[in-house]
């Protein structure tokens, strides 16, 4: 009768399992660290890109705002002349100027703020990447200024629509339309075209509406001047905090 001897494998010591576990843990941990460092670098690179793009937007804003303010100041001068002509004693002698200034009074100026970067940051959740809280607050405060500017623009739009309704009772439509060229420029009509009415009360009411529009445009010019200053201060702050030359 044969006796079969079972082969016995030597049992591994607990230290062997411990080292296997430790090596596996270290491999996973190092992979996690590498992934974390890569993600951190990507986010820092995105933050820098957002910051540089934001500076470009702000620099373009200062140019756009300055041009808009100049246009608003031109409007203020023309509207002031129109009010004086409408309320003056020699209104019948200034038909050409009246038509010219009255036609231009209904034109509006709209500033185009360059907000592509901030919109991208808001829509993609990129705003969290701006880790500098001082800069983050300053950015929010800067773009919040648009709320007041848009509020004044809405008022101006409403006042201008009311002005147009009143102007059709004073100015002949054929002359009004005839002084607008194909490229949308307005020129003075020849001679001394007559108004539809010279009723003093009607002309004074129209002058009063021009005054409302003028005051709103003045408010816009002041708000936009303050926004230019805020843009310049924000650019300086960003460059200082992020050490950008």
C-alpha positions as CSV (number, residue, x, y, z in Angstrom):
1,X,0.0,0.0,0.0
2,X,1.4,3.3,-1.1
3,X,1.5,6.2,1.1
4,X,1.0,9.6,-0.6
5,X,2.8,12.5,1.0
6,X,1.1,15.8,0.5
7,X,3.5,18.6,-0.5
8,X,3.3,21.5,1.9
9,X,4.0,25.1,0.7
10,X,5.6,27.4,3.1
11,X,3.2,29.9,4.6
12,X,4.1,33.6,3.9
13,X,4.9,35.7,6.8
14,X,2.6,38.7,7.7
15,X,5.5,41.1,6.9
16,X,5.3,39.9,3.3
17,X,1.7,40.9,3.0
18,X,2.4,44.2,4.8
19,X,5.1,45.1,2.2
20,X,2.9,44.1,-0.7
21,X,0.1,46.4,0.7
22,X,2.5,49.2,1.4
23,X,4.0,49.1,-2.1
24,X,0.4,49.0,-3.6
25,X,-0.6,51.9,-1.4
26,X,2.5,54.0,-2.4
27,X,1.8,53.3,-6.1
28,X,-1.8,54.5,-5.8
29,X,-0.8,57.4,-3.6
30,X,1.9,58.6,-6.0
31,X,-0.5,58.3,-8.9
32,X,-3.0,60.4,-7.0
33,X,-0.3,63.0,-6.2
34,X,0.8,63.2,-9.8
35,X,-2.8,63.6,-11.0
36,X,-3.4,66.3,-8.3
37,X,-0.3,68.2,-9.3
38,X,-1.3,68.0,-13.0
39,X,-4.8,69.2,-12.2
40,X,-3.4,72.0,-10.0
41,X,-1.0,73.1,-12.8
42,X,-3.9,73.1,-15.4
43,X,-6.0,75.3,-13.1
44,X,-3.1,77.7,-12.4
45,X,-2.5,78.0,-16.2
46,X,-6.2,78.6,-16.8
47,X,-6.2,81.2,-14.0
48,X,-3.3,83.0,-15.7
49,X,-5.0,82.9,-19.1
50,X,-8.3,84.3,-17.6
51,X,-6.3,87.1,-15.9
52,X,-4.4,88.1,-19.1
53,X,-7.6,88.0,-21.1
54,X,-9.4,90.0,-18.5
55,X,-6.7,92.7,-18.6
56,X,-7.2,92.9,-22.4
57,X,-10.9,93.3,-22.0
58,X,-10.4,96.1,-19.4
59,X,-8.0,97.9,-21.7
60,X,-10.5,97.7,-24.5
61,X,-13.2,98.9,-22.1
62,X,-11.3,102.1,-21.3
63,X,-11.0,102.9,-25.0
64,X,-14.7,102.1,-25.7
65,X,-15.9,104.1,-22.7
66,X,-13.8,107.1,-23.6
67,X,-15.2,107.2,-27.1
68,X,-18.8,106.8,-25.8
69,X,-18.2,109.7,-23.3
70,X,-17.0,111.9,-26.1
71,X,-20.1,111.0,-28.1
72,X,-22.4,111.8,-25.1
73,X,-20.7,115.1,-24.6
74,X,-21.3,116.0,-28.3
75,X,-25.0,115.1,-27.7
76,X,-25.1,117.3,-24.7
77,X,-23.8,120.3,-26.6
78,X,-26.3,119.8,-29.5
79,X,-29.2,119.2,-27.2
80,X,-28.4,122.4,-25.3
81,X,-28.5,124.3,-28.5
82,X,-31.8,122.7,-29.5
83,X,-33.4,123.7,-26.2
84,X,-32.3,127.3,-26.7
85,X,-33.6,127.4,-30.2
86,X,-37.0,125.9,-29.3
87,X,-37.5,128.3,-26.5
88,X,-36.0,131.4,-28.2
89,X,-37.9,134.4,-29.6
90,X,-36.4,134.0,-33.1
91,X,-37.4,130.3,-33.6
92,X,-38.8,131.0,-37.1
93,X,-35.3,132.2,-38.2
94,X,-33.5,128.9,-37.5
95,X,-35.4,126.2,-39.4
96,X,-32.3,124.5,-40.8
97,X,-30.6,124.2,-37.4
98,X,-33.8,123.1,-35.7
99,X,-34.4,120.2,-38.1
100,X,-30.7,119.2,-37.9
101,X,-30.4,119.3,-34.1
102,X,-33.9,117.8,-33.5
103,X,-33.2,114.9,-35.9
104,X,-30.0,114.1,-34.1
105,X,-31.6,114.4,-30.6
106,X,-33.3,111.0,-31.2
107,X,-30.0,109.3,-31.7
108,X,-28.7,107.1,-28.9
109,X,-25.2,106.1,-27.9
110,X,-24.6,102.6,-26.6
111,X,-21.2,101.6,-25.1
112,X,-20.0,98.1,-25.9
113,X,-18.4,96.6,-22.8
114,X,-15.9,93.8,-23.6
115,X,-17.2,91.1,-21.2
116,X,-16.4,87.9,-23.1
117,X,-13.9,86.7,-20.5
118,X,-16.1,87.3,-17.5
119,X,-19.0,85.6,-19.2
120,X,-16.9,82.6,-20.0
121,X,-15.7,82.5,-16.4
122,X,-19.3,82.6,-15.1
123,X,-20.7,80.0,-17.6
124,X,-17.8,77.5,-17.2
125,X,-17.4,77.9,-13.4
126,X,-14.0,79.5,-14.0
127,X,-14.6,82.2,-11.5
128,X,-13.5,79.8,-8.7
129,X,-10.0,79.7,-10.3
130,X,-9.4,83.4,-9.2
131,X,-8.0,82.5,-5.8
132,X,-7.0,86.0,-4.9
133,X,-10.0,87.3,-3.0
134,X,-9.1,91.0,-3.3
135,X,-9.0,90.7,-7.1
136,X,-12.1,88.5,-7.2
137,X,-14.1,91.1,-5.3
138,X,-12.8,94.0,-7.4
139,X,-13.8,92.2,-10.6
140,X,-17.3,91.7,-9.3
141,X,-17.6,95.3,-8.2
142,X,-16.4,96.5,-11.6
143,X,-18.9,94.6,-13.6
144,X,-21.7,95.4,-11.2
145,X,-21.4,99.0,-12.4
146,X,-23.0,97.9,-15.6
147,X,-26.3,97.5,-13.8
148,X,-26.6,101.3,-13.2
149,X,-25.4,102.1,-16.7
150,X,-28.0,99.8,-18.2
151,X,-30.6,101.3,-15.9
152,X,-29.8,104.8,-17.2
153,X,-29.8,103.5,-20.8
154,X,-33.3,102.2,-20.3
155,X,-34.5,105.6,-19.0
156,X,-32.9,107.3,-22.0
157,X,-34.5,104.9,-24.4
158,X,-37.9,105.6,-22.8
159,X,-37.4,109.4,-22.9
160,X,-36.2,109.3,-26.5
161,X,-39.3,107.3,-27.6
162,X,-41.5,109.9,-25.9
163,X,-39.5,112.7,-27.6
164,X,-40.1,111.1,-31.0
165,X,-43.9,111.0,-30.4
166,X,-43.8,114.7,-29.6
167,X,-41.5,115.6,-32.5
168,X,-43.9,114.4,-35.2
169,X,-46.3,117.2,-34.2
170,X,-43.6,119.8,-34.7
171,X,-41.4,118.8,-37.6
172,X,-42.4,118.0,-41.2
173,X,-41.8,114.3,-41.8
174,X,-40.6,114.9,-45.4
175,X,-37.9,117.2,-44.2
176,X,-37.0,115.0,-41.3
177,X,-36.5,112.0,-43.5
178,X,-34.8,113.9,-46.3
179,X,-31.9,115.0,-44.2
180,X,-30.8,111.4,-43.4
181,X,-28.4,110.1,-46.1
182,X,-27.9,106.5,-47.3
183,X,-25.1,105.9,-44.9
184,X,-27.3,107.1,-42.0
185,X,-25.6,110.5,-41.6
186,X,-27.7,113.6,-40.8
187,X,-27.1,116.9,-42.7
188,X,-28.6,120.3,-42.4
189,X,-31.5,121.0,-44.8
190,X,-31.0,123.9,-47.2
191,X,-32.8,127.2,-46.6
192,X,-35.1,127.8,-43.7
193,X,-37.7,125.0,-43.7
194,X,-40.8,125.7,-41.6
195,X,-42.0,123.8,-38.6
196,X,-45.5,122.3,-38.5
197,X,-46.3,124.6,-35.6
198,X,-44.8,127.5,-33.7
199,X,-47.1,127.2,-30.7
200,X,-45.0,128.3,-27.8
201,X,-46.4,125.8,-25.4
202,X,-45.8,122.8,-27.7
203,X,-42.3,123.9,-28.4
204,X,-41.5,124.4,-24.8
205,X,-42.9,120.9,-24.0
206,X,-40.6,119.5,-26.6
207,X,-37.6,121.5,-25.2
208,X,-38.5,120.1,-21.7
209,X,-38.3,116.5,-23.0
210,X,-34.9,117.3,-24.7
211,X,-33.9,118.5,-21.2
212,X,-34.8,115.2,-19.7
213,X,-32.8,113.3,-22.3
214,X,-29.8,115.6,-21.7
215,X,-29.8,115.1,-18.0
216,X,-29.9,111.3,-18.5
217,X,-27.0,111.5,-20.9
218,X,-25.1,113.6,-18.4
219,X,-25.7,110.9,-15.8
220,X,-24.5,108.3,-18.3
221,X,-21.3,110.2,-19.0
222,X,-20.6,110.5,-15.3
223,X,-21.2,106.8,-14.7
224,X,-19.0,105.8,-17.6
225,X,-16.3,108.2,-16.4
226,X,-16.3,106.4,-13.0
227,X,-16.2,103.1,-14.8
228,X,-13.1,104.1,-16.7
229,X,-11.4,104.9,-13.5
230,X,-12.5,101.6,-12.0
231,X,-11.1,99.7,-15.0
232,X,-7.7,101.4,-14.7
233,X,-7.6,100.7,-10.9
234,X,-8.6,97.1,-11.5
235,X,-5.8,96.6,-14.1
236,X,-3.2,98.0,-11.7
237,X,-4.5,95.8,-8.9
238,X,-4.4,92.6,-11.1
239,X,-0.9,93.4,-12.3
240,X,0.3,94.0,-8.8
241,X,-1.3,90.9,-7.2
242,X,-0.2,88.6,-10.1
243,X,3.2,90.3,-10.6
244,X,2.5,91.1,-14.2
245,X,4.8,93.6,-15.8
